[in-house]
Amino acid sequence: MKFDLVTVYKAFTSIDAQMIRARLEVAGFHPFVADEISSSVMKCGAVGVGGIRVQVPESEFAEARTFIDTPAE
């Protein structure tokens, strides 16, 4: 099965990206973290390439974006 992934969140540290990925995963979404390795190797390189992207299947985008925007309790 093929999914078209879209960026739902951009982070500039691996910790931020992984925290969002974990929240999404626990909530039942199917997140993927892209560009994390290149930013770790290049230190500040994430800023130059647009950050670390947290992506979800396109069909989950709207609901995932709303979920991220809602403060965690």
N, CA, C and O of each residue as an XYZ file, in Angstrom:
292
protein
N       0.843     -1.172      0.000
C       0.000      0.000      0.000
C       0.893      1.240      0.000
O       1.825      1.324      0.799
N       0.624      2.196     -0.876
C       1.423      3.412     -0.996
C       0.691      4.579     -0.361
O      -0.506      4.772     -0.573
N       1.432      5.355      0.423
C       0.880      6.556      1.030
C       1.637      7.762      0.515
O       2.863      7.725      0.413
N       0.928      8.834      0.187
C       1.569     10.091     -0.132
C       1.713     10.849      1.175
O       0.720     11.213      1.806
N       2.967     11.086      1.580
C       3.220     11.768      2.844
C       3.266     13.278      2.655
O       3.770     13.774      1.647
N       2.739     13.997      3.626
C       2.785     15.452      3.629
C       3.327     15.908      4.982
O       3.135     15.244      6.001
N       3.998     17.041      4.971
C       4.587     17.577      6.193
C       3.517     18.238      7.044
O       2.806     19.138      6.598
N       3.422     17.770      8.277
C       2.427     18.298      9.207
C       3.081     19.179     10.270
O       2.403     19.944     10.957
N       4.426     19.063     10.400
C       5.133     19.824     11.429
C       6.609     19.897     11.049
O       7.170     18.926     10.541
N       7.237     21.044     11.293
C       8.681     21.198     11.086
C       9.330     21.541     12.416
O       8.855     22.409     13.148
N      10.415     20.854     12.717
C      11.150     21.087     13.956
C      12.612     21.360     13.611
O      13.094     20.973     12.546
N      13.304     22.026     14.519
C      14.714     22.292     14.300
C      15.613     21.482     15.218
O      16.836     21.613     15.165
N      15.010     20.634     16.072
C      15.797     19.699     16.878
C      15.154     18.319     16.788
O      13.943     18.191     16.607
N      15.973     17.313     16.916
C      15.479     15.932     16.883
C      14.500     15.667     18.024
O      13.527     14.931     17.860
N      14.763     16.267     19.170
C      13.892     16.058     20.336
C      12.475     16.542     20.048
O      11.507     15.836     20.331
N      12.350     17.746     19.486
C      11.015     18.275     19.160
C      10.310     17.387     18.145
O       9.127     17.082     18.298
N      11.031     16.974     17.113
C      10.434     16.123     16.072
C       9.969     14.796     16.651
O       8.876     14.331     16.331
N      10.785     14.181     17.501
C      10.431     12.885     18.070
C       9.279     12.993     19.068
O       8.482     12.064     19.195
N       9.187     14.117     19.774
C       8.058     14.291     20.697
C       6.747     14.406     19.925
O       5.743     13.817     20.325
N       6.745     15.153     18.832
C       5.537     15.274     18.004
C       5.214     13.924     17.377
O       4.051     13.524     17.336
N       6.239     13.214     16.884
C       6.014     11.895     16.285
C       5.379     10.954     17.297
O       4.436     10.231     16.973
N       5.900     10.961     18.533
C       5.366     10.075     19.574
C       3.919     10.417     19.913
O       3.087      9.521     20.056
N       3.615     11.711     20.042
C       2.229     12.120     20.340
C       1.287     11.650     19.231
O       0.206     11.127     19.504
N       1.708     11.842     17.976
C       0.869     11.431     16.851
C       0.669      9.916     16.829
O      -0.436      9.428     16.596
N       1.750      9.186     17.073
C       1.684      7.722     17.052
C       0.730      7.195     18.129
O      -0.090      6.318     17.858
N       0.839      7.724     19.335
C      -0.028      7.293     20.436
C      -1.487      7.597     20.115
O      -2.382      6.861     20.533
N      -1.728      8.674     19.377
C      -3.096      9.066     19.018
C      -3.641      8.277     17.828
O      -4.785      8.480     17.422
N      -2.826      7.375     17.265
C      -3.315      6.523     16.191
C      -2.962      6.973     14.785
O      -3.425      6.382     13.809
N      -2.143      8.018     14.671
C      -1.695      8.465     13.350
C      -0.497      7.620     12.914
O       0.013      6.807     13.684
N      -0.062      7.819     11.688
C       1.062      7.065     11.125
C       2.170      8.032     10.707
O       2.375      8.257      9.515
N       2.892      8.612     11.687
C       3.898      9.622     11.380
C       5.218      9.035     10.893
O       5.546      7.878     11.158
N       5.962      9.868     10.176
C       7.294      9.534      9.675
C       8.162     10.771      9.861
O       7.730     11.880      9.546
N       9.376     10.597     10.367
C      10.287     11.726     10.558
C      11.296     11.719      9.415
O      12.008     10.736      9.209
N      11.351     12.827      8.674
C      12.248     12.957      7.527
C      13.322     14.004      7.809
O      13.072     14.979      8.519
N      14.501     13.806      7.262
C      15.632     14.744      7.323
C      16.274     14.830      8.697
O      17.040     15.759      8.952
N      15.990     13.901      9.581
C      16.563     13.958     10.922
C      18.065     13.668     10.911
O      18.821     14.327     11.625
N      18.500     12.713     10.131
C      19.910     12.333     10.115
C      20.767     13.446      9.537
O      21.836     13.736     10.075
N      20.331     14.070      8.471
C      21.137     15.141      7.869
C      21.306     16.305      8.824
O      22.365     16.933      8.840
N      20.300     16.610      9.616
C      20.420     17.722     10.556
C      21.347     17.351     11.706
O      22.058     18.211     12.225
N      21.350     16.083     12.111
C      22.225     15.669     13.205
C      23.691     15.706     12.770
O      24.565     16.095     13.545
N      23.948     15.308     11.549
C      25.313     15.279     11.037
C      25.848     16.685     10.823
O      27.020     16.959     11.081
N      24.992     17.567     10.354
C      25.428     18.908      9.988
C      25.238     19.925     11.110
O      25.494     21.110     10.898
N      24.805     19.510     12.274
C      24.520     20.379     13.417
C      23.478     21.427     13.041
O      22.284     21.152     13.161
N      23.868     22.590     12.602
C      22.924     23.661     12.262
C      22.372     23.515     10.848
O      21.657     24.395     10.370
N      22.692     22.431     10.188
C      22.243     22.235      8.813
C      20.739     22.178      8.660
O      20.218     22.464      7.582
N      20.027     21.814      9.720
C      18.573     21.715      9.633
C      17.943     23.053      9.276
O      16.947     23.100      8.554
N      18.510     24.126      9.770
C      17.979     25.449      9.458
C      18.123     25.726      7.971
O      17.221     26.283      7.346
N      19.263     25.334      7.405
C      19.515     25.581      5.994
C      18.657     24.753      5.060
O      18.354     25.196      3.952
N      18.257     23.560      5.476
C      17.477     22.688      4.592
C      15.995     22.671      4.943
O      15.233     21.897      4.364
N      15.581     23.511      5.881
C      14.156     23.600      6.174
C      13.702     22.851      7.398
O      12.502     22.752      7.652
N      14.638     22.319      8.164
C      14.266     21.662      9.402
C      13.977     20.182      9.238
O      14.071     19.622      8.146
N      13.627     19.574     10.342
C      13.268     18.159     10.384
C      11.764     18.094     10.178
O      11.003     18.742     10.897
N      11.341     17.314      9.200
C       9.922     17.252      8.862
C       9.259     16.041      9.502
O       9.762     14.921      9.415
N       8.125     16.283     10.144
C       7.279     15.198     10.637
C       6.145     15.096      9.628
O       5.414     16.059      9.399
N       6.006     13.927      9.031
C       5.027     13.735      7.964
C       4.003     12.677      8.336
O       4.260     11.788      9.147
N       2.843     12.799      7.721
C       1.760     11.822      7.877
C       1.170     11.565      6.498
O       1.368     12.361      5.580
N       0.443     10.456      6.343
C      -0.258     10.248      5.075
C      -1.198     11.429      4.804
O      -1.783     11.997      5.727
N      -1.328     11.778      3.556
C      -2.149     12.930      3.160
C      -3.569     12.850      3.727
O      -4.155     13.872      4.085
N      -4.112     11.653      3.807
C      -5.483     11.485      4.316
C      -5.609     11.820      5.802
O      -6.718     12.046      6.286
N      -4.492     11.857      6.533
C      -4.513     12.160      7.959
C      -4.128     13.607      8.267
O      -4.179     14.029      9.423
N      -3.746     14.364      7.247
C      -3.167     15.693      7.468
C      -4.046     16.620      8.308
O      -3.596     17.116      9.341
N      -5.272     16.861      7.893
C      -6.128     17.843      8.576
C      -6.345     17.476     10.045
O      -6.248     18.330     10.925
N      -6.635     16.209     10.299
C      -6.885     15.774     11.670
C      -5.599     15.840     12.508
O      -5.640     16.224     13.677
N      -4.458     15.466     11.910
C      -3.185     15.506     12.628
C      -2.790     16.944     12.948
O      -2.298     17.221     14.042
N      -3.000     17.856     12.010
C      -2.674     19.274     12.224
C      -3.506     19.837     13.379
O      -2.990     20.565     14.226
N      -4.789     19.496     13.405
C      -5.668     19.950     14.499
C      -5.189     19.353     15.815
O      -5.156     20.046     16.832
N      -4.822     18.091     15.808
C      -4.328     17.420     17.008
C      -3.064     18.113     17.541
O      -2.950     18.352     18.743
N      -2.129     18.430     16.659
C      -0.884     19.092     17.068
C      -1.182     20.477     17.646
O      -0.564     20.885     18.629
N      -2.107     21.184     17.052
C      -2.451     22.542     17.507
C      -3.196     22.571     18.839
O      -3.274     23.615     19.487
N      -3.740     21.428     19.248
C      -4.459     21.337     20.521
C      -3.443     21.044     21.622
O      -2.729     20.044     21.539
N      -3.361     21.882     22.643
C      -2.387     21.656     23.717
C      -2.578     20.288     24.393
O      -3.700     19.838     24.626
N      -1.446     19.648     24.694
C      -1.492     18.357     25.399
C      -1.943     18.583     26.833
O      -1.574     19.575     27.462
N      -2.731     17.669     27.338
C      -3.229     17.807     28.726
C      -2.306     17.136     29.699
O      -2.562     17.149     30.903
